């Protein structure tokens, strides 16, 4: 998928070089969508390649949680942006699955039976 096409899939972007927790927390505290914390997120590197796609009913707590997981170890220094797509109601995992299949993120290879 072309860069411009997939960048338009997200409602907001957090600029978080190095996946800095304080940048992420500050963004969520100032976010205009405070009432809707449900959705899909994508972690992008400096080349605007998608490293990982996830979903949550509580993005404010879930996105920074990656700092404590092994999945992104070795990639933090490459992170530039976190894309957010809000989902007001319904199942967020369906949209996550669609995004993983369309965008083929590097670190989601085996979720939802996806293989590159």
C-alpha angles and dihedrals in degrees: 000000000000118000095243091049096054095040088059090058090077129072098208141010130215113210101217112157110199089008090278110196095211091054090051095046092047091051093052092048091054095037118129090216095062092135094055112055095158123105152075125303134195127200112215132191130220091276087055090245115147111244100177141002123201141159136216144170086224110041093169090067100028102055096055089044088077088075087073099045129087095226094084097034107130093024103070093093089055096052117109107156143021113207118209127201112186120219112196097193141351131044115335093193092069091060090043090054091049092050092048091052094046100040102032098211116208097239101042098069100133106030116110090006091292118156126170 
